[in-house]
Amino acid sequence: MILENTGLPGMKSDLAHLDQSGEKLGFVRWQWEYRRATYDLKLVDSASSNEYFLRINTRAVEGKLENPDAILQIEHVYIGRATFPHSLEYESPVPPAVLDVASKRVQELKQLLS
């Protein structure tokens, strides 16, 4: 599920600041290559014990990711349910409690990047 109206898509940050800001909120830069990176935050639904990941896609618009001064632009923010063994499923409904936490983290990240 793509999260709309988060205010994050289009925001830019250098890699070092985005890594540091994301880490403060529990995000981990998982997938990355020279020009793209994703930041994931694991969220667990206490009612069902299902795991969800809030994922932020970024793309380098200046430099490459091995350089902490590279400028990344946020492209999309979405959330999916973890499936076995290592995948995310984006079509299932997300529990309101998980969406609330995800929305709060998105807004906190937005403030740190502003």
C-alpha positions as CSV (number, residue, x, y, z in Angstrom):
1,M,0.0,0.0,0.0
2,I,1.5,3.3,-1.0
3,L,1.0,5.9,1.7
4,E,-0.3,9.1,0.1
5,N,0.0,12.7,1.4
6,T,3.0,12.0,3.6
7,G,5.0,15.0,2.4
8,L,8.1,12.9,2.0
9,P,8.2,12.2,-1.7
10,G,10.4,14.8,-3.4
11,M,12.3,15.7,-0.2
12,K,16.1,15.6,-0.6
13,S,18.8,14.8,2.0
14,D,22.5,13.8,1.9
15,L,23.1,10.2,2.6
16,A,24.8,10.7,5.9
17,H,21.9,12.8,7.3
18,L,19.2,10.5,6.0
19,D,21.0,7.4,7.5
20,Q,21.4,9.2,10.8
21,S,17.8,10.5,10.9
22,G,16.4,7.2,9.9
23,E,18.4,5.3,12.5
24,K,17.0,7.6,15.2
25,L,13.5,6.4,14.3
26,G,14.4,2.7,13.8
27,F,14.8,2.7,10.0
28,V,17.5,0.5,8.5
29,R,19.0,1.0,5.0
30,W,18.5,-2.5,3.6
31,Q,18.6,-2.7,-0.2
32,W,20.9,-0.4,-1.9
33,E,23.0,-0.1,-5.0
34,Y,24.9,2.8,-6.6
35,R,21.8,5.0,-7.2
36,R,18.9,3.6,-5.2
37,A,18.3,2.7,-1.5
38,T,15.4,1.6,0.6
39,Y,14.9,2.4,4.2
40,D,12.8,-0.1,6.2
41,L,11.1,0.1,9.6
42,K,9.7,-3.1,11.1
43,L,6.3,-2.8,12.8
44,V,4.6,-5.7,14.5
45,D,0.8,-5.9,14.9
46,S,0.3,-6.9,18.6
47,A,-3.2,-8.4,17.9
48,S,-2.0,-10.8,15.1
49,S,1.8,-10.8,15.5
50,N,2.0,-10.1,11.8
51,E,5.1,-8.1,10.8
52,Y,4.8,-5.1,8.5
53,F,7.5,-3.0,7.0
54,L,7.3,0.7,6.4
55,R,9.5,1.2,3.3
56,I,10.9,4.4,1.9
57,N,12.4,4.3,-1.6
58,T,15.1,6.8,-2.5
59,R,17.2,7.6,-5.5
60,A,20.6,9.4,-5.7
61,V,20.2,12.6,-7.7
62,E,23.8,13.8,-7.0
63,G,26.7,11.4,-6.5
64,K,26.7,7.7,-5.6
65,L,25.6,5.9,-2.5
66,E,29.1,5.1,-1.3
67,N,29.7,8.8,-0.8
68,P,28.1,10.2,2.4
69,D,27.6,13.6,0.6
70,A,25.5,12.0,-2.1
71,I,22.1,13.7,-2.3
72,L,19.1,11.3,-2.2
73,Q,15.5,12.2,-3.2
74,I,12.6,10.3,-1.6
75,E,10.4,8.7,-4.2
76,H,7.7,6.6,-2.6
77,V,6.6,5.6,0.9
78,Y,4.7,2.4,1.3
79,I,3.9,-0.4,3.8
80,G,3.5,-4.1,3.3
81,R,3.0,-7.3,5.3
82,A,6.1,-9.6,5.6
83,T,5.6,-13.0,4.1
84,F,7.8,-16.1,4.3
85,P,10.6,-16.3,3.5
86,H,11.7,-12.8,2.5
87,S,9.1,-10.8,0.8
88,L,6.5,-8.1,1.3
89,E,2.9,-8.3,0.3
90,Y,1.3,-4.9,-0.4
91,E,-2.3,-5.8,-1.1
92,S,-3.5,-6.9,2.4
93,P,-5.2,-4.4,4.6
94,V,-3.0,-2.9,7.2
95,P,-4.4,-2.7,10.8
96,P,-5.2,0.8,12.0
97,A,-2.8,0.6,14.9
98,V,0.1,-0.2,12.6
99,L,-0.9,2.6,10.2
100,D,-1.0,5.0,13.1
101,V,2.6,4.1,14.1
102,A,3.7,4.3,10.5
103,S,2.2,7.7,10.1
104,K,3.9,9.0,13.2
105,R,7.3,7.7,12.1
106,V,6.8,9.3,8.7
107,Q,6.0,12.7,10.2
108,E,9.0,12.4,12.6
109,L,11.3,11.6,9.7
110,K,9.9,14.5,7.8
111,Q,10.6,16.9,10.7
112,L,14.2,15.6,11.0
113,L,14.8,16.1,7.3
114,S,13.3,19.6,7.1
